[in-house]
Structure formats: structure tokens, C-alpha cells
Amino acid sequence: QVQLVESGGGLVQPGGSLRLSCAASGSSFSLSSMGWYRQAPGKQRELVASITSSGNTIYVDSVKGRFTISRDNAKNTVYLQMNSLKPEDTAVYYCNKKFFGIEHWGQGTQVTVSS
């Protein structure tokens, strides 16, 4: 049974930083593509960033240069470093794992950017 547990969300002022973590159970982490998605109230869930098993990354345009996704296969953990946060980054952030067409989601962590 794969479980994804996110942590690191919270309230931060504009311009601040947060680091999200997603710890995965199971033995296929290093072979999986991992992603961070977010969903703001009244909006569809969108891909924020993803990283393949070989370390290739992609980002949505709105976070390029501010967010960095990384992974530690020894710890079965993926991270999202978020800098220069803006109010429009406010959302529930979800961790996603894809392994040969099998997909799993975390429960989400709230990120609120407000003064």
C-alpha cells in the first residue's frame, strides 16, 4: 500500500519561503515520477512541478525561477522549495506519484500567502 504524506505547509508573508516535503512508503519510489500539484478555491488542480526518476524537472511558468523540486531516493522523499511566495500561490498542495501508469495522491497541505 503506497502512502504519500505531505508536510511543511503553513501561513507565510508575501516574499517568504516554505519547503514542502512528501514522504512515500513502498519500494518503487526511485523508479517513480513525482510531482507537486496545487488547487486554489474555485480553480482546477494544476501541476506545479514534477521530477522524473532520472532527475529531469518541469515547472509551470508561474513558478519558474521561484520554486525548486528535488528528490532524495534514500529517504523516499520529494521536496518543493518555494521562494518569493506570492498571494496567488495560496492553495492546497498535493504530492503525486506515478509508476508505470499507477498513480497515488497525498492528502494535501495548505499553503497560505498573506500579510
Secondary structure, DSSP 4 states (H G I P E B T S, - for coil): ---EEEE--EEE-TT--EEEEEEE-SS-GGGSEEEEEEE-TTS--EEEEEE-TT--EEE-GGGTTTEEEEEETTTTEEEEEE-S--GGG-EEEEEEEEETTEEEE---EEEEE--
